[in-house]
Amino acid sequence: MSQVYRQLLEAFGRGWQGGDVDAIVAVFSPDAVFLETPFSERSVGSDAIRAYWKDVPTNQAEVTFKSGEIYAAGPWFATEFRCTYRRRRTGEWVDARGAIFCETKDGKIAEMRMYWHRYP
């Protein structure tokens, strides 16, 4: 299963790096749940997840996404990640690091929870 989880995570990362919202949404099941942070509002379903990510191509440039070792248990997996990007409006570089926790179903991500911190 770890290979399937790695493929999902890499597809998600490629989508983020390329500003390809369709590629990001494609890793999620149609009724998936996405939480940007533990206390943020839940985005439920493809349309809500698309709405969350839609501004990435407009606001982020030169994005790099890297993830660490995947820890898996049944349908769940977790990993650390680092994403760097340049803010298009200011040119300022951002370094975001955190962890991603996912539950999968039928080869797609059914729930993704991100815990992260960004500098600056």
CYANA upper distance limits for C-alpha pairs under 8 A (distance plus 0.5 A):
  1 MET  CA      5 TYR  CA      6.82
  1 MET  CA     72 ALA  CA      8.37
  2 SER  CA      6 ARG  CA      6.52
  2 SER  CA     70 ILE  CA      7.46
  2 SER  CA     71 TYR  CA      8.45
  2 SER  CA     72 ALA  CA      7.07
  3 GLN  CA      7 GLN  CA      6.69
  4 VAL  CA      8 LEU  CA      6.81
  4 VAL  CA    107 GLY  CA      7.77
  5 TYR  CA      9 LEU  CA      6.66
  5 TYR  CA     70 ILE  CA      8.24
  5 TYR  CA     77 PHE  CA      7.64
  6 ARG  CA     10 GLU  CA      6.49
  6 ARG  CA     70 ILE  CA      7.75
  7 GLN  CA     11 ALA  CA      6.57
  8 LEU  CA     12 PHE  CA      6.67
  8 LEU  CA     27 VAL  CA      6.45
  8 LEU  CA    108 LYS  CA      7.82
  8 LEU  CA    109 ILE  CA      8.19
  9 LEU  CA     13 GLY  CA      6.61
  9 LEU  CA     67 SER  CA      8.44
 10 GLU  CA     14 ARG  CA      6.54
 11 ALA  CA     15 GLY  CA      6.66
 11 ALA  CA     23 ALA  CA      7.42
 11 ALA  CA     24 ILE  CA      7.63
 11 ALA  CA     27 VAL  CA      7.51
 12 PHE  CA     16 TRP  CA      6.81
 12 PHE  CA     23 ALA  CA      7.31
 12 PHE  CA     24 ILE  CA      5.48
 12 PHE  CA     27 VAL  CA      6.98
 13 GLY  CA     17 GLN  CA      6.56
 13 GLY  CA     24 ILE  CA      8.30
 13 GLY  CA     65 PHE  CA      6.01
 13 GLY  CA     66 LYS  CA      7.77
 14 ARG  CA     18 GLY  CA      6.46
 14 ARG  CA     20 ASP  CA      8.41
 14 ARG  CA     23 ALA  CA      8.24
 14 ARG  CA     65 PHE  CA      8.06
 15 GLY  CA     19 GLY  CA      6.31
 15 GLY  CA     20 ASP  CA      5.13
 15 GLY  CA     21 VAL  CA      6.82
 15 GLY  CA     22 ASP  CA      8.06
 15 GLY  CA     23 ALA  CA      5.43
 15 GLY  CA     24 ILE  CA      5.49
 16 TRP  CA     20 ASP  CA      6.86
 16 TRP  CA     21 VAL  CA      7.85
 16 TRP  CA     24 ILE  CA      7.20
 16 TRP  CA     56 VAL  CA      8.08
 16 TRP  CA     63 VAL  CA      7.75
 16 TRP  CA     65 PHE  CA      7.83
 17 GLN  CA     62 GLU  CA      7.86
 17 GLN  CA     63 VAL  CA      5.24
 17 GLN  CA     64 THR  CA      6.05
 17 GLN  CA     65 PHE  CA      6.83
 18 GLY  CA     57 PRO  CA      8.25
 18 GLY  CA     63 VAL  CA      7.89
 19 GLY  CA     56 VAL  CA      6.48
 19 GLY  CA     57 PRO  CA      4.99
 19 GLY  CA     60 GLN  CA      8.45
 20 ASP  CA     24 ILE  CA      7.05
 20 ASP  CA     57 PRO  CA      7.92
 21 VAL  CA     25 VAL  CA      6.68
 21 VAL  CA     50 ARG  CA      6.95
 21 VAL  CA     53 TRP  CA      6.70
 21 VAL  CA     54 LYS  CA      6.68
 21 VAL  CA     56 VAL  CA      8.48
 22 ASP  CA     26 ALA  CA      6.52
 22 ASP  CA     50 ARG  CA      8.07
 23 ALA  CA     27 VAL  CA      7.53
 24 ILE  CA     28 PHE  CA      8.11
 25 VAL  CA     46 SER  CA      6.82
 25 VAL  CA     49 ILE  CA      7.16
 25 VAL  CA     50 ARG  CA      6.68
 27 VAL  CA    108 LYS  CA      6.04
 27 VAL  CA    109 ILE  CA      6.54
 28 PHE  CA     32 ALA  CA      6.37
 28 PHE  CA     46 SER  CA      7.84
 28 PHE  CA    108 LYS  CA      5.72
 28 PHE  CA    109 ILE  CA      5.04
 28 PHE  CA    110 ALA  CA      6.58
 28 PHE  CA    111 GLU  CA      8.35
 29 SER  CA     45 GLY  CA      8.23
 29 SER  CA     46 SER  CA      7.98
 29 SER  CA    105 LYS  CA      8.12
 29 SER  CA    108 LYS  CA      5.80
 29 SER  CA    109 ILE  CA      6.30
 29 SER  CA    110 ALA  CA      5.96
 30 PRO  CA     45 GLY  CA      5.94
 30 PRO  CA     46 SER  CA      5.75
 31 ASP  CA     44 VAL  CA      6.77
 31 ASP  CA     45 GLY  CA      4.68
 31 ASP  CA     46 SER  CA      7.04
 31 ASP  CA    110 ALA  CA      7.59
 32 ALA  CA     44 VAL  CA      6.25
 32 ALA  CA     45 GLY  CA      5.59
 32 ALA  CA     46 SER  CA      7.47
 32 ALA  CA    109 ILE  CA      7.26
 32 ALA  CA    110 ALA  CA      4.86
 32 ALA  CA    111 GLU  CA      5.89
 33 VAL  CA     42 ARG  CA      6.95
 33 VAL  CA     43 SER  CA      6.15
 33 VAL  CA     44 VAL  CA      5.03
 33 VAL  CA     45 GLY  CA      6.88
 33 VAL  CA     49 ILE  CA      8.36
 33 VAL  CA    110 ALA  CA      6.75
 33 VAL  CA    111 GLU  CA      5.06
 33 VAL  CA    112 MET  CA      6.87
 34 PHE  CA     42 ARG  CA      6.38
 34 PHE  CA     43 SER  CA      5.57
 34 PHE  CA     44 VAL  CA      6.98
 34 PHE  CA     49 ILE  CA      7.12
 34 PHE  CA    111 GLU  CA      6.26
 34 PHE  CA    112 MET  CA      5.41
 34 PHE  CA    113 ARG  CA      6.58
 35 LEU  CA     39 PHE  CA      8.49
 35 LEU  CA     40 SER  CA      6.73
 35 LEU  CA     41 GLU  CA      7.23
 35 LEU  CA     42 ARG  CA      5.68
 35 LEU  CA     43 SER  CA      6.94
 35 LEU  CA    112 MET  CA      6.72
 35 LEU  CA    113 ARG  CA      5.28
 35 LEU  CA    114 MET  CA      6.72
 36 GLU  CA     40 SER  CA      6.68
 36 GLU  CA     41 GLU  CA      8.49
 36 GLU  CA     42 ARG  CA      8.43
 36 GLU  CA    113 ARG  CA      6.80
 36 GLU  CA    114 MET  CA      5.69
 36 GLU  CA    115 TYR  CA      7.71
 37 THR  CA    113 ARG  CA      7.13
 37 THR  CA    114 MET  CA      5.76
 37 THR  CA    115 TYR  CA      5.72
 37 THR  CA    116 TRP  CA      7.57
 38 PRO  CA    113 ARG  CA      7.46
 38 PRO  CA    114 MET  CA      7.62
 38 PRO  CA    115 TYR  CA      7.04
 43 SER  CA     48 ALA  CA      5.60
 43 SER  CA     49 ILE  CA      6.09
 43 SER  CA     52 TYR  CA      7.92
 44 VAL  CA     48 ALA  CA      6.16
 44 VAL  CA     49 ILE  CA      7.19
 45 GLY  CA     49 ILE  CA      6.74
 46 SER  CA     50 ARG  CA      6.46
 47 ASP  CA     51 ALA  CA      6.63
 48 ALA  CA     52 TYR  CA      6.81
 49 ILE  CA     53 TRP  CA      6.96
 50 ARG  CA     54 LYS  CA      6.27
 51 ALA  CA     55 ASP  CA      8.48
 55 ASP  CA     59 ASN  CA      6.57
 56 VAL  CA     60 GLN  CA      5.96
 57 PRO  CA     61 ALA  CA      7.66
 58 THR  CA     88 ARG  CA      7.84
 59 ASN  CA     87 ARG  CA      6.33
 59 ASN  CA     88 ARG  CA      5.81
 59 ASN  CA     89 ARG  CA      7.57
 60 GLN  CA     85 TYR  CA      6.42
 60 GLN  CA     86 ARG  CA      6.22
 60 GLN  CA     87 ARG  CA      5.58
 60 GLN  CA     88 ARG  CA      6.20
 61 ALA  CA     85 TYR  CA      6.19
 61 ALA  CA     86 ARG  CA      5.56
 61 ALA  CA     87 ARG  CA      6.84
 61 ALA  CA     88 ARG  CA      6.55
 62 GLU  CA     84 THR  CA      8.35
 62 GLU  CA     85 TYR  CA      5.87
 62 GLU  CA     86 ARG  CA      6.50
 63 VAL  CA     83 CYS  CA      7.39
 63 VAL  CA     84 THR  CA      6.12
 63 VAL  CA     85 TYR  CA      4.79
 63 VAL  CA     86 ARG  CA      7.54
 64 THR  CA     82 ARG  CA      8.47
 64 THR  CA     83 CYS  CA      5.96
 64 THR  CA     84 THR  CA      5.83
 64 THR  CA     85 TYR  CA      7.00
 65 PHE  CA     81 PHE  CA      7.70
 65 PHE  CA     82 ARG  CA      6.35
 65 PHE  CA     83 CYS  CA      4.93
 65 PHE  CA     84 THR  CA      7.28
 66 LYS  CA     81 PHE  CA      6.11
 66 LYS  CA     82 ARG  CA      5.83
 66 LYS  CA     83 CYS  CA      6.93
 67 SER  CA     79 THR  CA      7.03
 67 SER  CA     80 GLU  CA      6.18
 67 SER  CA     81 PHE  CA      4.70
 67 SER  CA     82 ARG  CA      6.90
 68 GLY  CA     79 THR  CA      6.20
 68 GLY  CA     80 GLU  CA      5.77
 68 GLY  CA     81 PHE  CA      6.63
 69 GLU  CA     79 THR  CA      6.43
 69 GLU  CA     80 GLU  CA      7.84
 70 ILE  CA     77 PHE  CA      6.99
 70 ILE  CA     78 ALA  CA      6.24
 70 ILE  CA     79 THR  CA      5.45
 71 TYR  CA     77 PHE  CA      5.92
 71 TYR  CA     78 ALA  CA      5.74
 71 TYR  CA     79 THR  CA      6.84
 72 ALA  CA     76 TRP  CA      6.21
 72 ALA  CA     77 PHE  CA      4.72
 72 ALA  CA     78 ALA  CA      7.06
 73 ALA  CA     77 PHE  CA      6.79
 75 PRO  CA    103 GLU  CA      6.12
 75 PRO  CA    104 THR  CA      5.65
 75 PRO  CA    105 LYS  CA      7.37
 76 TRP  CA    101 PHE  CA      7.92
 76 TRP  CA    102 CYS  CA      6.06
 76 TRP  CA    103 GLU  CA      4.91
 76 TRP  CA    104 THR  CA      6.69
 77 PHE  CA    101 PHE  CA      6.48
 77 PHE  CA    102 CYS  CA      5.84
 77 PHE  CA    103 GLU  CA      7.08
 78 ALA  CA     99 ALA  CA      7.57
 78 ALA  CA    100 ILE  CA      6.01
 78 ALA  CA    101 PHE  CA      4.92
 78 ALA  CA    102 CYS  CA      6.68
 79 THR  CA     99 ALA  CA      6.11
 79 THR  CA    100 ILE  CA      6.01
 79 THR  CA    101 PHE  CA      7.36
 80 GLU  CA     97 ARG  CA      8.04
 80 GLU  CA     98 GLY  CA      6.13
 80 GLU  CA     99 ALA  CA      4.65
 80 GLU  CA    100 ILE  CA      6.73
 81 PHE  CA     97 ARG  CA      6.20
 81 PHE  CA     98 GLY  CA      5.95
 81 PHE  CA     99 ALA  CA      6.23
 81 PHE  CA    100 ILE  CA      7.69
 82 ARG  CA     95 ASP  CA      7.73
 82 ARG  CA     96 ALA  CA      6.20
 82 ARG  CA     97 ARG  CA      4.90
 82 ARG  CA     98 GLY  CA      7.11
 83 CYS  CA     95 ASP  CA      6.60
 83 CYS  CA     96 ALA  CA      5.63
 83 CYS  CA     97 ARG  CA      6.86
 84 THR  CA     93 TRP  CA      7.64
 84 THR  CA     94 VAL  CA      6.01
 84 THR  CA     95 ASP  CA      5.04
 84 THR  CA     96 ALA  CA      6.54
 85 TYR  CA     93 TRP  CA      6.26
 85 TYR  CA     94 VAL  CA      5.90
 85 TYR  CA     95 ASP  CA      7.37
 86 ARG  CA     91 GLY  CA      6.14
 86 ARG  CA     92 GLU  CA      6.03
 86 ARG  CA     93 TRP  CA      4.87
 86 ARG  CA     94 VAL  CA      6.57
 87 ARG  CA     91 GLY  CA      5.57
 87 ARG  CA     92 GLU  CA      5.85
 87 ARG  CA     93 TRP  CA      6.80
 87 ARG  CA     94 VAL  CA      7.77
 88 ARG  CA     92 GLU  CA      8.35
 93 TRP  CA    120 PRO  CA      8.45
 94 VAL  CA    118 ARG  CA      7.10
 94 VAL  CA    119 TYR  CA      6.18
 94 VAL  CA    120 PRO  CA      6.50
 95 ASP  CA    118 ARG  CA      6.01
 95 ASP  CA    119 TYR  CA      5.69
 95 ASP  CA    120 PRO  CA      7.66
 96 ALA  CA    116 TRP  CA      7.15
 96 ALA  CA    117 HIS  CA      6.11
 96 ALA  CA    118 ARG  CA      4.48
 96 ALA  CA    119 TYR  CA      6.76
 97 ARG  CA    116 TRP  CA      5.94
 97 ARG  CA    117 HIS  CA      6.12
 97 ARG  CA    118 ARG  CA      6.82
 98 GLY  CA    114 MET  CA      7.65
 98 GLY  CA    115 TYR  CA      5.87
 98 GLY  CA    116 TRP  CA      4.32
 98 GLY  CA    117 HIS  CA      6.68
 99 ALA  CA    114 MET  CA      6.32
 99 ALA  CA    115 TYR  CA      5.72
 99 ALA  CA    116 TRP  CA      6.75
100 ILE  CA    112 MET  CA      7.29
100 ILE  CA    113 ARG  CA      6.25
100 ILE  CA    114 MET  CA      5.09
100 ILE  CA    115 TYR  CA      6.93
101 PHE  CA    112 MET  CA      6.19
101 PHE  CA    113 ARG  CA      5.64
101 PHE  CA    114 MET  CA      6.94
102 CYS  CA    109 ILE  CA      6.98
102 CYS  CA    110 ALA  CA      7.85
102 CYS  CA    111 GLU  CA      5.94
102 CYS  CA    112 MET  CA      4.97
102 CYS  CA    113 ARG  CA      6.89
103 GLU  CA    109 ILE  CA      6.44
103 GLU  CA    110 ALA  CA      6.03
103 GLU  CA    111 GLU  CA      5.61
103 GLU  CA    112 MET  CA      7.19
104 THR  CA    108 LYS  CA      5.99
104 THR  CA    109 ILE  CA      4.88
104 THR  CA    110 ALA  CA      5.44
104 THR  CA    111 GLU  CA      7.39
105 LYS  CA    109 ILE  CA      6.85
105 LYS  CA    110 ALA  CA      6.32
